[in-house]
Amino acid sequence: MAYHPNGKNYIYSLGASVVVGDLADVHSQKFLRKHDDEITCLEVSPSGKYIASGQKGNESNVYIWDFESGKAIYGFEEFDQSVVSVGFSMDERMLVTLGGEEPGRQMYIYDLSNGMIVATVSKLPAGTVTAVFGGFIKDIKRRDTERYTLCSGGTSGLTLWDLDPYSGDIDAVSLKGDARATVKRSYTAVAYSIDGETILGASESGDLQIVSAKAERIVSSVACCRKGLLTLRTFAGGVVVGGGDCSLKLLNMNMDVVAETALDGAVLSLSLSPDGLEALAATSTGSVFRVNLVTMQHILFSESHSAAVTAVAFPSNNSDIFA
Protein backbone atom coordinates (compact mmCIF):
# COMPACT_ATOMS: atom_id res chain seq x y z
CA MET A 1 0.00 0.00 0.00
CA ALA A 2 1.26 3.48 -0.82
CA TYR A 3 0.14 7.04 -0.11
CA HIS A 4 0.26 8.93 -3.42
CA PRO A 5 2.38 12.12 -3.39
CA ASN A 6 -0.67 14.13 -4.53
CA GLY A 7 -2.09 13.72 -1.00
CA LYS A 8 -5.45 12.64 -2.39
CA ASN A 9 -5.08 9.06 -3.58
CA TYR A 10 -3.68 5.86 -2.16
CA ILE A 11 -2.72 2.72 -4.07
CA TYR A 12 -2.91 -0.83 -2.83
CA SER A 13 -2.97 -4.40 -4.08
CA LEU A 14 -6.12 -6.49 -3.89
CA GLY A 15 -5.63 -10.02 -5.14
CA ALA A 16 -4.43 -9.67 -8.73
CA SER A 17 -5.52 -6.03 -9.09
CA VAL A 18 -3.84 -2.73 -8.36
CA VAL A 19 -6.43 -0.39 -6.87
CA VAL A 20 -6.28 3.39 -6.90
CA GLY A 21 -8.45 4.68 -4.07
CA ASP A 22 -9.53 8.16 -3.00
CA LEU A 23 -8.92 9.22 0.60
CA ALA A 24 -11.90 11.61 0.43
CA ASP A 25 -14.32 9.05 -1.05
CA VAL A 26 -14.02 5.41 0.00
CA HIS A 27 -16.34 4.39 -2.87
CA SER A 28 -14.10 5.88 -5.57
CA GLN A 29 -11.88 3.12 -6.94
CA LYS A 30 -9.98 2.50 -10.16
CA PHE A 31 -8.77 -1.04 -10.89
CA LEU A 32 -5.59 -1.65 -12.88
CA ARG A 33 -5.79 -5.17 -14.28
CA LYS A 34 -3.09 -7.17 -16.03
CA HIS A 35 -1.72 -9.55 -13.40
CA ASP A 36 -3.02 -13.12 -13.42
CA ASP A 37 -2.03 -14.08 -9.85
CA GLU A 38 -1.70 -12.48 -6.44
CA ILE A 39 0.31 -9.26 -6.31
CA THR A 40 3.20 -9.63 -3.86
CA CYS A 41 4.88 -6.19 -3.98
CA LEU A 42 3.92 -2.67 -4.98
CA GLU A 43 5.61 0.73 -4.97
CA VAL A 44 4.84 4.26 -6.17
CA SER A 45 7.60 6.41 -7.68
CA PRO A 46 8.72 9.50 -5.73
CA SER A 47 6.73 11.97 -7.86
CA GLY A 48 3.75 9.64 -8.21
CA LYS A 49 4.13 9.34 -11.98
CA TYR A 50 4.60 5.55 -11.97
CA ILE A 51 3.32 2.53 -10.08
CA ALA A 52 5.32 -0.72 -10.07
CA SER A 53 3.76 -4.06 -9.11
CA GLY A 54 5.00 -7.65 -9.09
CA GLN A 55 3.20 -10.96 -8.64
CA LYS A 56 3.68 -14.61 -7.77
CA GLY A 57 2.85 -17.60 -9.97
CA ASN A 58 4.32 -19.32 -13.02
CA GLU A 59 4.48 -16.05 -14.95
CA SER A 60 5.74 -13.67 -12.30
CA ASN A 61 5.68 -10.44 -14.24
CA VAL A 62 6.43 -6.90 -13.15
CA TYR A 63 4.26 -4.12 -14.59
CA ILE A 64 4.92 -0.39 -14.67
CA TRP A 65 1.73 1.66 -14.70
CA ASP A 66 1.21 5.26 -15.69
CA PHE A 67 -0.71 6.76 -12.77
CA GLU A 68 -2.70 9.32 -14.77
CA SER A 69 -3.91 6.99 -17.52
CA GLY A 70 -3.99 3.78 -15.48
CA LYS A 71 -2.34 1.91 -18.38
CA ALA A 72 0.61 -0.47 -18.20
CA ILE A 73 3.56 1.05 -20.07
CA TYR A 74 6.06 -1.77 -19.43
CA GLY A 75 5.83 -5.47 -18.67
CA PHE A 76 8.98 -7.23 -17.46
CA GLU A 77 8.91 -11.02 -17.79
CA GLU A 78 12.29 -12.18 -16.48
CA PHE A 79 11.07 -13.88 -13.29
CA ASP A 80 9.58 -17.28 -12.50
CA GLN A 81 7.72 -18.30 -9.31
CA SER A 82 7.60 -14.89 -7.57
CA VAL A 83 8.62 -11.25 -7.39
CA VAL A 84 9.40 -10.20 -3.82
CA SER A 85 10.43 -6.54 -4.12
CA VAL A 86 10.27 -3.55 -6.47
CA GLY A 87 11.76 -0.09 -5.92
CA PHE A 88 12.34 3.17 -7.80
CA SER A 89 15.44 5.35 -7.77
CA MET A 90 14.92 8.88 -6.47
CA ASP A 91 15.17 10.33 -10.00
CA GLU A 92 12.66 7.70 -11.27
CA ARG A 93 15.09 6.56 -13.94
CA MET A 94 15.87 3.14 -12.47
CA LEU A 95 13.76 0.28 -11.14
CA VAL A 96 15.18 -2.54 -9.01
CA THR A 97 13.34 -5.87 -8.81
CA LEU A 98 13.97 -9.05 -6.83
CA GLY A 99 12.50 -12.40 -7.70
CA GLY A 100 12.84 -16.12 -8.18
CA GLU A 101 13.17 -18.87 -5.62
CA GLU A 102 15.97 -20.04 -3.36
CA PRO A 103 18.68 -20.83 -4.23
CA GLY A 104 19.62 -18.43 -6.99
CA ARG A 105 17.27 -15.51 -6.37
CA GLN A 106 17.94 -12.77 -8.95
CA MET A 107 18.01 -8.99 -9.07
CA TYR A 108 17.31 -7.02 -12.24
CA ILE A 109 17.68 -3.27 -12.69
CA TYR A 110 15.78 -1.58 -15.53
CA ASP A 111 16.12 1.80 -17.21
CA LEU A 112 12.60 3.27 -17.28
CA SER A 113 13.45 5.65 -20.11
CA ASN A 114 13.53 2.72 -22.53
CA GLY A 115 12.50 -0.42 -20.59
CA MET A 116 15.88 -2.08 -21.07
CA ILE A 117 17.80 -4.15 -18.51
CA VAL A 118 20.75 -2.19 -17.13
CA ALA A 119 22.26 -4.77 -14.77
CA THR A 120 21.65 -8.28 -13.47
CA VAL A 121 22.78 -10.07 -10.32
CA SER A 122 22.16 -13.76 -10.89
CA LYS A 123 22.99 -14.98 -7.41
CA LEU A 124 22.04 -12.87 -4.43
CA PRO A 125 22.85 -13.61 -0.79
CA ALA A 126 20.50 -16.34 0.47
CA GLY A 127 17.14 -15.14 1.73
CA THR A 128 17.26 -11.66 0.15
CA VAL A 129 13.72 -10.25 0.27
CA THR A 130 14.01 -6.47 -0.17
CA ALA A 131 16.07 -3.92 -2.08
CA VAL A 132 15.88 -0.12 -2.20
CA PHE A 133 17.72 2.68 -3.96
CA GLY A 134 19.48 5.39 -2.01
CA GLY A 135 20.82 8.43 -3.81
CA PHE A 136 24.06 8.57 -5.74
CA ILE A 137 27.51 7.37 -4.74
CA LYS A 138 29.49 10.35 -3.45
CA ASP A 139 33.07 11.21 -4.32
CA ILE A 140 35.79 12.07 -1.81
CA LYS A 141 34.40 15.60 -1.49
CA ARG A 142 30.88 14.24 -0.79
CA ARG A 143 29.56 15.34 -4.17
CA ASP A 144 27.14 13.15 -6.13
CA THR A 145 28.62 11.02 -8.91
CA GLU A 146 26.63 9.34 -11.69
CA ARG A 147 26.65 5.96 -9.91
CA TYR A 148 23.66 4.79 -7.88
CA THR A 149 23.74 3.21 -4.44
CA LEU A 150 21.38 0.43 -3.35
CA CYS A 151 20.89 -1.71 -0.28
CA SER A 152 19.37 -5.19 -0.14
CA GLY A 153 18.47 -7.21 2.92
CA GLY A 154 17.19 -10.57 4.12
CA THR A 155 18.16 -13.54 6.24
CA SER A 156 21.83 -13.14 5.29
CA GLY A 157 22.01 -9.55 6.50
CA LEU A 158 22.49 -6.33 4.53
CA THR A 159 24.41 -5.83 1.30
CA LEU A 160 25.33 -2.50 -0.27
CA TRP A 161 25.58 -2.16 -4.05
CA ASP A 162 27.35 0.28 -6.36
CA LEU A 163 25.68 0.60 -9.80
CA ASP A 164 27.16 2.25 -12.89
CA PRO A 165 24.09 2.72 -15.15
CA TYR A 166 26.23 3.34 -18.27
CA SER A 167 28.47 0.30 -18.17
CA GLY A 168 26.00 -1.95 -16.33
CA ASP A 169 28.59 -2.83 -13.71
CA ILE A 170 27.14 -3.53 -10.27
CA ASP A 171 29.41 -4.40 -7.37
CA ALA A 172 28.62 -5.64 -3.89
CA VAL A 173 30.15 -3.60 -1.07
CA SER A 174 30.84 -5.52 2.11
CA LEU A 175 29.19 -4.07 5.19
CA LYS A 176 31.55 -3.78 8.12
CA GLY A 177 30.31 -5.13 11.45
CA ASP A 178 30.89 -3.83 14.93
CA ALA A 179 34.51 -4.42 15.95
CA ARG A 180 33.42 -5.54 19.41
CA ALA A 181 30.82 -8.08 18.31
CA THR A 182 29.24 -9.51 15.18
CA VAL A 183 25.66 -8.32 14.69
CA LYS A 184 23.63 -10.90 12.77
CA ARG A 185 20.04 -10.10 11.89
CA SER A 186 17.38 -11.27 9.47
CA TYR A 187 15.95 -8.19 7.75
CA THR A 188 12.37 -7.66 6.59
CA ALA A 189 12.62 -4.07 5.28
CA VAL A 190 15.28 -1.50 4.47
CA ALA A 191 15.12 2.27 3.95
CA TYR A 192 17.51 5.17 3.42
CA SER A 193 17.20 8.37 5.43
CA ILE A 194 16.09 11.44 3.48
CA ASP A 195 19.64 12.77 3.26
CA GLY A 196 20.95 9.36 2.16
CA GLU A 197 23.60 9.28 4.87
CA THR A 198 21.95 6.55 6.98
CA ILE A 199 20.47 3.15 6.15
CA LEU A 200 17.83 1.68 8.45
CA GLY A 201 17.13 -2.05 8.59
CA ALA A 202 14.05 -3.55 10.23
CA SER A 203 14.78 -6.99 11.67
CA GLU A 204 12.85 -10.06 12.70
CA SER A 205 14.43 -9.62 16.14
CA GLY A 206 12.35 -6.48 16.68
CA ASP A 207 15.22 -4.02 16.53
CA LEU A 208 16.21 -1.31 14.08
CA GLN A 209 19.79 -1.47 12.80
CA ILE A 210 21.41 1.88 12.02
CA VAL A 211 24.04 1.84 9.27
CA SER A 212 26.35 4.68 8.23
CA ALA A 213 26.30 4.79 4.43
CA LYS A 214 29.62 6.69 4.37
CA ALA A 215 31.46 4.35 6.74
CA GLU A 216 29.61 1.25 5.42
CA ARG A 217 29.29 0.10 9.01
CA ILE A 218 26.51 -0.79 11.47
CA VAL A 219 26.82 1.91 14.10
CA SER A 220 23.95 1.23 16.52
CA SER A 221 20.79 -0.74 17.22
CA VAL A 222 17.42 0.35 18.66
CA ALA A 223 14.96 -2.12 20.22
CA CYS A 224 11.46 -1.34 18.94
CA CYS A 225 9.06 -4.25 19.47
CA ARG A 226 8.71 -7.82 20.71
CA LYS A 227 7.56 -9.75 17.63
CA GLY A 228 9.69 -8.43 14.82
CA LEU A 229 9.66 -5.24 12.77
CA LEU A 230 7.78 -5.78 9.52
CA THR A 231 7.81 -2.38 7.80
CA LEU A 232 9.33 1.09 8.06
CA ARG A 233 9.21 4.48 6.34
CA THR A 234 11.56 7.42 6.66
CA PHE A 235 10.71 11.12 6.40
CA ALA A 236 12.32 14.46 7.26
CA GLY A 237 11.41 14.13 10.94
CA GLY A 238 12.67 10.59 11.51
CA VAL A 239 11.25 7.13 10.91
CA VAL A 240 7.96 5.28 11.47
CA VAL A 241 8.06 1.53 12.13
CA GLY A 242 5.38 -1.17 12.32
CA GLY A 243 5.73 -4.35 14.35
CA GLY A 244 4.33 -7.84 14.63
CA ASP A 245 3.10 -6.97 18.14
CA CYS A 246 0.53 -4.53 16.62
CA SER A 247 2.66 -1.51 17.54
CA LEU A 248 3.27 1.56 15.41
CA LYS A 249 6.10 3.77 16.65
CA LEU A 250 7.59 7.12 15.70
CA LEU A 251 11.32 7.70 16.19
CA ASN A 252 13.02 11.08 15.88
CA MET A 253 16.32 11.83 14.15
CA ASN A 254 18.22 10.65 17.24
CA MET A 255 16.41 7.28 16.97
CA ASP A 256 14.50 7.85 20.22
CA VAL A 257 10.93 6.54 20.38
CA VAL A 258 8.83 9.69 20.84
CA ALA A 259 5.31 8.35 20.22
CA GLU A 260 3.55 5.05 19.76
CA THR A 261 0.16 3.42 19.47
CA ALA A 262 -1.33 -0.05 19.04
CA LEU A 263 -3.51 -1.20 16.15
CA ASP A 264 -5.67 -4.32 15.71
CA GLY A 265 -3.05 -6.60 14.15
CA ALA A 266 0.50 -6.93 12.94
CA VAL A 267 1.42 -3.84 10.89
CA LEU A 268 2.26 -5.17 7.42
CA SER A 269 2.46 -1.97 5.39
CA LEU A 270 3.13 1.71 6.08
CA SER A 271 3.03 4.76 3.88
CA LEU A 272 3.35 8.45 4.75
CA SER A 273 1.53 11.52 3.50
CA PRO A 274 3.61 14.03 1.50
CA ASP A 275 3.78 16.39 4.50
CA GLY A 276 4.82 13.61 6.89
CA LEU A 277 1.96 14.32 9.29
CA GLU A 278 -0.11 11.21 8.61
CA ALA A 279 0.51 7.52 8.04
CA LEU A 280 -1.61 4.88 6.37
CA ALA A 281 -1.14 1.56 8.15
CA ALA A 282 -2.44 -1.79 6.93
CA THR A 283 -2.68 -4.70 9.38
CA SER A 284 -2.88 -8.48 9.19
CA THR A 285 -6.60 -8.37 10.01
CA GLY A 286 -7.37 -6.52 6.77
CA SER A 287 -7.78 -3.10 8.36
CA VAL A 288 -6.39 0.19 7.07
CA PHE A 289 -5.91 3.00 9.59
CA ARG A 290 -5.20 6.69 9.16
CA VAL A 291 -2.79 7.66 11.92
CA ASN A 292 -2.01 11.23 12.97
CA LEU A 293 1.75 11.18 13.65
CA VAL A 294 1.57 14.21 15.94
CA THR A 295 -1.07 12.88 18.36
CA MET A 296 -0.97 9.15 17.37
CA GLN A 297 -4.76 9.22 17.23
CA HIS A 298 -6.07 6.92 14.53
CA ILE A 299 -9.30 6.11 12.74
CA LEU A 300 -10.32 2.93 10.95
CA PHE A 301 -10.43 3.92 7.29
CA SER A 302 -11.41 0.63 5.64
CA GLU A 303 -11.79 -3.08 6.34
CA SER A 304 -11.44 -6.14 4.17
CA HIS A 305 -11.13 -9.90 4.45
CA SER A 306 -7.66 -11.17 5.23
CA ALA A 307 -8.30 -14.58 3.65
CA ALA A 308 -10.46 -16.09 0.92
CA VAL A 309 -14.13 -15.08 0.80
CA THR A 310 -16.22 -18.26 0.89
CA ALA A 311 -19.82 -16.97 0.82
CA VAL A 312 -21.92 -13.86 0.22
CA ALA A 313 -25.63 -13.27 0.91
CA PHE A 314 -28.28 -10.58 0.61
CA PRO A 315 -31.22 -10.37 3.04
CA SER A 316 -34.63 -11.10 1.53
CA ASN A 317 -36.32 -8.10 -0.13
CA ASN A 318 -33.31 -5.83 0.45
CA SER A 319 -30.54 -5.02 -2.03
CA ASP A 320 -28.92 -2.26 0.02
CA ILE A 321 -26.71 -4.46 2.23
CA PHE A 322 -25.02 -7.82 2.02
CA ALA A 323 -22.88 -10.03 4.25
RAWO-V353471 format. One line per field, one symbol per residue. phi: phi as a letter, one per 30 degrees, with the letter a starting at -180 (. if undefined). psi: psi as a letter, one per 40 degrees, with the letter a starting at -180 (. if undefined). burial: 1 if it has 9 or more other ideal C-beta (glycine too) atoms within 8 Angstrom, else 0. A space follows every 50 residues. Layout:
# RAWO-V353471
phi = ???
psi = ???
burial = ???
This chain:
# RAWO-V353471
phi = .bddediccbbbcbicccccccdcbdddbbcccadcaedcaaacdedidb bcbbbcjdcdcccccddddicdcbbccdcbiaccabacddcidcbcbbaj bddjecbcbccddbicdcabcdbdeeidbbabdcccdcddcicdcccccb bcaldcjcbcbcccdccidbbdcdcdddddacccbcccabacdddidbcc cdcddjcccccddddhbdcabbdbaccjdcaabcadckbcbbcdcidbbc cdddicdcaaabccaedcbbacdedicbbcbccddjcbcccdddcidbbd dabadcbddcabacddibcdbac
psi = ihhieeediihiigbeihhhihdeheehihhhhdieihheiiihideedi hhiiiaidggihihihdddeihdihhfeiidiheiiiiideedihhiiaa iiifiihihihedeeihdihhehiiheheihiibbihiadefihaeiiii hiiaeeaihiihhheddehhhhhhhhihddihhhihidiiiiideeeihh hhieeeihhhhhddefihdihhhdidfhhdiihiadebihihieeeihih iadefhheiiihaeihhdhiiiideeeiihhhieeeihihhhedeeiiih diiiieaiheiiiiihfhedii.
burial = 11111010111110011111111000000001001011111111100101 11111110011111111001010111001011111111100101111111 00001111111100001110100111111111111111000000001111 11110011111111100001001010100000101111111110010111 11110111111110011100110110011111111001111111111111 11001010011010111111111001011111100011111110010100 10000000000000000000000
